[in-house]
Each structure stands twice: as C-alpha cells, then as structure tokens.
Amino acid sequence: MIEAKKTVEIIIPAYNEGDKIGITIASIQHYSWIDRILVIDDGSTDNTAETALNAGADVISLPINKGKAYAMKTGYQNSSSDILIFLDGDIDEGAEQIKRLVEPLWDGTAEAVIARFPMTPGKGGFGFVKGLAQKGLYILTGQSLSSVLSGQRAFLRNVLLSEFFDYNGYGIEFGMTVDLLSRDIKIQEVDVVMRHRTTGKDIIGYKHRFRQFCNIFNVFIQKLIKKPFQNRHRVISEEQDKI
C-alpha cells in the first residue's frame, strides 16, 4: 500500500534516447504518488531533452556526455525526496512496473530494491560480464544477487551517499551494489516485466561488452585491494571501542 507521507522522485539518466524517453515518461505519469520526474540529459545530440520536457518531466541538460554515473549523481544531488527511483530512458511501457520497486520500501522490508528482468531467449552474449559481476560481488561481500547490473533501482534516500556514484563507465551498478551490501543495507530483488535495448551479437555489441567487462573488472580490483585495509581499520576500531 502506498503511503502518501513519503515523497517519490524518478531520476532518468539519458543519452540520445529521443525515440524512447517520451514513452518511458508517459508510462509512469498516471501514478499520483510520483512527486517529480527528473531527466538528466547527458549531453545528447538528439532531441532527448526537448522530448522529455514535452512529456512533462523536469530536465537538467549536461553540456557534454559525462557518463551514466555522473548523470545519476547529478540527479541525486538535485533531488530531495524520501524515495529515489532510477530508471533507464529506454524502458518504454515497462516503466509502468516501477510500482513493484517502490512497494518494499513502503512496507519496510527493504532499503534498496533492484529490478530483476526476465531472460530474453536468443539475446545477449555469453554471460562473461554478468558472471564477473556476480562472482565479484560474492568475493567482496559474501552475498549473492542475480541482477547486479540492473539499472532499474529504488532507494530510501537516506541510505545513499554521494560516493556511491563515483564510478566510471559501466562500473556504476556493480560498484554501488558492493557499497550498499558492505554497509549492511537491506537489498531486495523483485521480478519485473521490463525490456530495454539488447546489445547485439555484432562487432559493436562485442566492443560494448568488452568495455563493460573492463569497467567492472577495474572496480572489482580496486575494491579487492582496499578490502584488507578496510577490514584492518574495522578491527582497530572495534579494539579501540573495548578500551
């Protein structure tokens, strides 16, 4: 049950999504509990910003393309609602499923919610990127999630920190998930009926996957190196508390 006392903002980082962003916004406008839809136009060269404005969203336009993590952080820094929902700009009618993301936050069973997409037969690559994200998450946190790379996420704003967005390229979802679990934030995955553009099995698609793999691997290595120092600091702090 939606409680009116909590405010909700939708943040949509978008780059050249002029053909999709209008449908995405239209799919969620009928929800009366949404207080604001904010699109961060990440230096698009098409009509993304104009289409989003015409569809009824607030828009912040970045002068140049800065990447998804920077766009998400810009949205976070320009929001103030109790609940923040991040959506990709190409979800189309599937954006209507966001109610599934917000419900666990209303009833107190989660502090962060990640959308779990259905499998798309015959699409995608060989699972290397997803496998790296899942195994890396387990190594770093000892916990398992199946949708580590999903960009459709909802949060209680008070569990987010600005540093959760300080990642480059495609490392944002993986890095943020590690950060959340490392701070014992309660994460729940929920099944949704959503689709977005699927990376093809062509040279462009494989280059995209390679960049994803490299970005996530870099985040994993950086956190793996820091992990012993973080654990040591935690032990020292606990010993100091006993004194």
C-alpha positions as CSV (number, residue, x, y, z in Angstrom):
1,M,0.0,0.0,0.0
2,I,1.4,3.4,-1.0
3,E,1.7,5.8,1.9
4,A,1.3,9.4,0.8
5,K,3.6,10.7,3.5
6,K,6.7,9.7,1.7
7,T,7.7,11.7,-1.4
8,V,9.0,9.9,-4.6
9,E,11.2,11.1,-7.4
10,I,12.0,9.3,-10.6
11,I,15.5,10.0,-12.0
12,I,16.2,9.1,-15.6
13,P,19.8,9.4,-16.9
14,A,19.5,9.6,-20.7
15,Y,21.8,9.8,-23.6
16,N,20.3,10.0,-27.1
17,E,17.0,8.4,-26.1
18,G,14.8,10.8,-28.0
19,D,12.9,7.9,-29.6
20,K,12.2,6.2,-26.2
21,I,12.2,8.8,-23.5
22,G,8.7,10.1,-24.2
23,I,7.1,6.7,-24.0
24,T,9.0,5.9,-20.8
25,I,7.8,9.1,-19.1
26,A,4.2,8.7,-20.4
27,S,4.1,5.2,-18.9
28,I,4.5,6.4,-15.3
29,Q,2.8,9.8,-15.3
30,H,-0.5,8.3,-14.1
31,Y,0.9,7.4,-10.7
32,S,-0.3,10.1,-8.4
33,W,2.3,9.2,-5.8
34,I,5.2,10.4,-8.0
35,D,6.1,13.9,-7.0
36,R,8.7,14.5,-9.7
37,I,10.2,13.0,-12.8
38,L,13.7,14.3,-13.5
39,V,15.6,13.6,-16.7
40,I,19.3,14.1,-16.8
41,D,20.2,14.7,-20.4
42,D,23.8,13.5,-20.6
43,G,25.0,15.7,-23.5
44,S,22.6,14.1,-26.0
45,T,23.0,15.2,-29.7
46,D,19.4,14.3,-30.5
47,N,16.0,15.6,-29.2
48,T,16.1,13.8,-25.8
49,A,15.8,17.0,-23.7
50,E,13.0,18.5,-25.8
51,T,11.0,15.3,-25.8
52,A,11.4,14.8,-22.1
53,L,10.2,18.4,-21.5
54,N,7.2,18.0,-23.8
55,A,6.3,14.7,-21.9
56,G,6.1,16.6,-18.6
57,A,9.5,15.9,-17.0
58,D,11.9,18.3,-15.4
59,V,15.2,18.3,-17.4
60,I,18.8,19.1,-16.5
61,S,21.0,19.1,-19.6
62,L,24.7,18.5,-19.3
63,P,26.8,20.3,-21.9
64,I,28.8,17.2,-22.8
65,N,28.4,13.5,-22.3
66,K,29.8,12.7,-18.9
67,G,28.7,9.1,-18.5
68,K,25.8,7.4,-16.7
69,A,27.4,7.5,-13.2
70,Y,27.9,11.3,-13.4
71,A,24.3,11.7,-14.7
72,M,22.9,9.6,-11.8
73,K,25.0,11.6,-9.3
74,T,23.7,14.9,-10.8
75,G,20.1,13.6,-10.3
76,Y,20.9,12.5,-6.8
77,Q,22.4,15.9,-5.9
78,N,19.3,17.7,-7.4
79,S,16.7,15.7,-5.6
80,S,15.3,15.8,-2.1
81,S,12.5,13.2,-2.0
82,D,12.3,10.4,0.6
83,I,12.5,7.7,-2.2
84,L,14.5,7.9,-5.4
85,I,13.9,5.6,-8.3
86,F,16.5,5.4,-11.1
87,L,15.2,4.3,-14.5
88,D,16.9,3.9,-17.9
89,G,15.5,6.0,-20.6
90,D,14.7,3.2,-23.0
91,I,12.3,1.1,-20.8
92,D,9.2,2.3,-22.8
93,E,5.9,0.9,-21.4
94,G,7.7,-1.3,-19.0
95,A,8.4,1.7,-16.8
96,E,4.9,1.2,-15.5
97,Q,6.3,-1.6,-13.5
98,I,8.1,0.8,-11.1
99,K,5.3,0.2,-8.5
100,R,6.9,-3.2,-7.9
101,L,10.2,-1.4,-7.0
102,V,8.7,1.0,-4.5
103,E,6.4,-1.3,-2.6
104,P,9.1,-3.0,-0.5
105,L,10.3,0.5,0.5
106,W,6.9,1.5,1.7
107,D,6.3,-1.6,3.8
108,G,9.8,-1.6,5.3
109,T,11.1,-4.9,4.0
110,A,13.9,-3.3,2.1
111,E,16.0,-0.1,1.9
112,A,17.0,-0.7,-1.7
113,V,15.3,-2.6,-4.5
114,I,16.7,-3.8,-7.7
115,A,14.6,-4.9,-10.7
116,R,15.2,-8.4,-12.0
117,F,14.4,-8.7,-15.7
118,P,13.1,-11.8,-17.4
119,M,15.6,-13.8,-19.6
120,T,15.4,-12.9,-23.2
121,P,15.9,-16.1,-25.3
122,G,18.5,-15.8,-28.1
123,K,19.7,-12.4,-27.0
124,G,22.8,-11.2,-25.2
125,G,26.3,-12.5,-25.2
126,F,28.0,-15.4,-23.4
127,G,27.4,-14.3,-19.8
128,F,31.0,-13.2,-19.1
129,V,30.0,-9.7,-17.9
130,K,27.2,-10.9,-15.7
131,G,29.3,-13.7,-14.4
132,L,32.1,-11.4,-13.4
133,A,29.6,-9.1,-11.6
134,Q,28.0,-11.9,-9.7
135,K,31.3,-13.6,-8.7
136,G,33.0,-10.3,-7.9
137,L,30.1,-9.3,-5.7
138,Y,30.3,-12.6,-3.8
139,I,34.1,-12.4,-3.3
140,L,33.8,-8.8,-2.0
141,T,30.7,-9.1,0.2
142,G,30.0,-12.8,0.7
143,Q,26.5,-12.3,-0.7
144,S,24.8,-13.2,-4.0
145,L,22.4,-11.3,-6.2
146,S,21.3,-12.2,-9.7
147,S,20.6,-8.6,-11.0
148,V,23.8,-6.9,-10.1
149,L,23.9,-4.9,-13.4
150,S,20.3,-3.8,-13.4
151,G,19.9,-0.1,-13.8
152,Q,16.3,0.0,-12.5
153,R,16.7,0.7,-8.8
154,A,14.8,2.3,-5.9
155,F,16.3,3.6,-2.7
156,L,15.4,5.2,0.6
157,R,17.3,8.4,0.0
158,N,18.8,8.3,3.5
159,V,20.8,5.2,2.7
160,L,22.6,6.7,-0.3
161,L,25.9,8.5,-0.1
162,S,27.5,10.7,-2.8
163,E,30.5,8.4,-3.0
164,F,28.2,5.6,-4.2
165,F,28.1,7.3,-7.6
166,D,31.9,7.8,-8.0
167,Y,32.5,5.3,-10.7
168,N,33.4,5.4,-14.4
169,G,31.7,3.9,-17.3
170,Y,29.7,0.7,-16.7
171,G,31.1,0.1,-13.2
172,I,28.4,2.1,-11.5
173,E,25.8,-0.6,-10.8
174,F,28.4,-3.1,-9.7
175,G,30.3,-0.6,-7.5
176,M,27.1,0.8,-6.0
177,T,25.8,-2.7,-5.1
178,V,29.1,-3.6,-3.4
179,D,28.9,-0.3,-1.4
180,L,25.3,-1.0,-0.3
181,L,26.0,-4.5,0.8
182,S,29.2,-3.5,2.5
183,R,27.2,-1.1,4.7
184,D,24.5,-3.8,5.5
185,I,21.8,-2.0,3.5
186,K,18.8,-4.3,3.0
187,I,18.5,-5.0,-0.7
188,Q,15.6,-6.9,-2.3
189,E,15.3,-8.1,-5.9
190,V,11.9,-8.0,-7.5
191,D,10.8,-9.5,-10.7
192,V,9.5,-7.1,-13.3
193,V,8.2,-7.3,-16.9
194,M,10.6,-4.8,-18.5
195,R,12.7,-4.7,-21.6
196,H,15.3,-2.4,-22.9
197,R,17.7,-2.3,-25.9
198,T,19.6,-5.6,-26.0
199,T,23.2,-5.4,-27.1
200,G,23.6,-7.3,-30.4
201,K,25.9,-10.1,-31.4
202,D,27.9,-8.0,-33.8
203,I,31.2,-6.1,-33.6
204,I,29.6,-3.1,-31.9
205,G,27.9,-5.3,-29.4
206,Y,31.1,-7.2,-28.5
207,K,33.0,-3.9,-28.1
208,H,30.3,-2.7,-25.8
209,R,30.6,-5.9,-23.7
210,F,34.4,-5.6,-23.6
211,R,34.1,-2.1,-22.2
212,Q,31.6,-3.3,-19.6
213,F,33.9,-6.2,-18.6
214,C,36.9,-3.9,-18.3
215,N,35.0,-1.2,-16.2
216,I,33.6,-3.8,-13.8
217,F,36.9,-5.7,-13.5
218,N,38.6,-2.4,-12.7
219,V,36.1,-1.6,-9.9
220,F,36.5,-5.2,-8.6
221,I,40.3,-5.0,-8.4
222,Q,40.2,-1.6,-6.8
223,K,37.8,-2.8,-4.1
224,L,39.7,-6.1,-3.6
225,I,42.9,-4.1,-3.0
226,K,41.1,-1.9,-0.5
227,K,39.3,-4.7,1.3
228,P,42.2,-5.8,3.6
229,F,42.8,-2.2,4.7
230,Q,39.0,-1.7,5.4
231,N,38.9,-4.9,7.4
232,R,42.0,-3.9,9.4
233,H,40.5,-0.5,10.1
234,R,37.3,-2.1,11.3
235,V,39.3,-4.4,13.7
236,I,41.3,-1.5,15.1
237,S,38.1,0.5,15.6
238,E,36.5,-2.4,17.5
239,E,39.5,-2.8,19.7
240,Q,39.5,0.9,20.5
241,D,35.8,0.6,21.5
242,K,36.8,-2.0,24.0
243,I,39.4,0.2,25.7
